[in-house]
Amino acid sequence: MNLRNAIAGEEYIIQQVRTEDEELDSFLFSLGCYSGEAITVIAYLKGGCVVSIKDGRYNIDNQLAEAIII
């Protein structure tokens, strides 16, 4: 299941990040978004969602949320 299907407030473990863009992969890695890391959806917004990774909160769009497999 991808991040768009997650229940807000529950913690999940990232299984895989499916992107074809190496630059995007390295950006996500720098945020702490990689396989084995915990991620929590804080809230859903019109164009995406707010997630908590490690000690940070980030706003990601729906396309990116679909690429993160939990």
One Martini backbone bead per residue (centre of mass of N, CA, C, O) as a GRO file, in nm:
protein
   70
    1MET     BB    1   0.102   0.032   0.015
    2ASN     BB    2   0.049   0.365   0.016
    3LEU     BB    3   0.048   0.678   0.161
    4ARG     BB    4  -0.249   0.755   0.067
    5ASN     BB    5  -0.369   0.493   0.248
    6ALA     BB    6  -0.316   0.608   0.508
    7ILE     BB    7  -0.350   0.658   0.844
    8ALA     BB    8  -0.391   0.908   1.038
    9GLY     BB    9  -0.147   0.876   1.309
   10GLU     BB   10   0.006   0.637   1.190
   11GLU     BB   11   0.268   0.416   1.199
   12TYR     BB   12   0.515   0.349   0.948
   13ILE     BB   13   0.700   0.144   0.724
   14ILE     BB   14   0.928   0.171   0.486
   15GLN     BB   15   0.974  -0.034   0.199
   16GLN     BB   16   0.954   0.180  -0.052
   17VAL     BB   17   1.094   0.382  -0.327
   18ARG     BB   18   0.922   0.487  -0.631
   19THR     BB   19   1.165   0.611  -0.848
   20GLU     BB   20   1.328   0.751  -1.149
   21ASP     BB   21   1.468   0.978  -0.976
   22GLU     BB   22   1.773   1.042  -0.838
   23GLU     BB   23   1.728   1.322  -0.714
   24LEU     BB   24   1.480   1.243  -0.548
   25ASP     BB   25   1.609   1.017  -0.387
   26SER     BB   26   1.826   1.196  -0.246
   27PHE     BB   27   1.626   1.388  -0.112
   28LEU     BB   28   1.472   1.178   0.057
   29PHE     BB   29   1.720   1.073   0.206
   30SER     BB   30   1.783   1.352   0.348
   31LEU     BB   31   1.501   1.331   0.513
   32GLY     BB   32   1.462   1.002   0.584
   33CYS     BB   33   1.340   0.857   0.314
   34TYR     BB   34   1.357   0.511   0.374
   35SER     BB   35   1.410   0.203   0.414
   36GLY     BB   36   1.293   0.133   0.754
   37GLU     BB   37   1.147   0.391   0.807
   38ALA     BB   38   0.957   0.600   0.984
   39ILE     BB   39   0.605   0.701   0.919
   40THR     BB   40   0.373   0.987   0.941
   41VAL     BB   41   0.050   1.092   0.903
   42ILE     BB   42  -0.093   1.391   0.992
   43ALA     BB   43  -0.219   1.511   0.710
   44TYR     BB   44  -0.464   1.598   0.475
   45LEU     BB   45  -0.460   1.749   0.162
   46LYS     BB   46  -0.547   1.850  -0.141
   47GLY     BB   47  -0.228   1.803  -0.270
   48GLY     BB   48  -0.168   1.617   0.000
   49CYS     BB   49   0.074   1.579   0.272
   50VAL     BB   50   0.159   1.543   0.614
   51VAL     BB   51   0.477   1.446   0.742
   52SER     BB   52   0.665   1.227   0.965
   53ILE     BB   53   1.027   1.239   0.990
   54LYS     BB   54   1.145   1.191   1.256
   55ASP     BB   55   1.179   1.546   1.345
   56GLY     BB   56   1.006   1.604   1.084
   57ARG     BB   57   0.804   1.817   0.871
   58TYR     BB   58   0.620   1.739   0.562
   59ASN     BB   59   0.522   1.844   0.238
   60ILE     BB   60   0.348   1.632   0.013
   61ASP     BB   61   0.259   1.511  -0.273
   62ASN     BB   62   0.068   1.275  -0.429
   63GLN     BB   63   0.287   1.152  -0.612
   64LEU     BB   64   0.488   1.093  -0.381
   65ALA     BB   65   0.297   0.926  -0.200
   66GLU     BB   66   0.272   0.693  -0.418
   67ALA     BB   67   0.594   0.618  -0.403
   68ILE     BB   68   0.536   0.540  -0.106
   69ILE     BB   69   0.595   0.235   0.049
   70ILE     BB   70   0.422   0.054   0.339
   0.00000   0.00000   0.00000
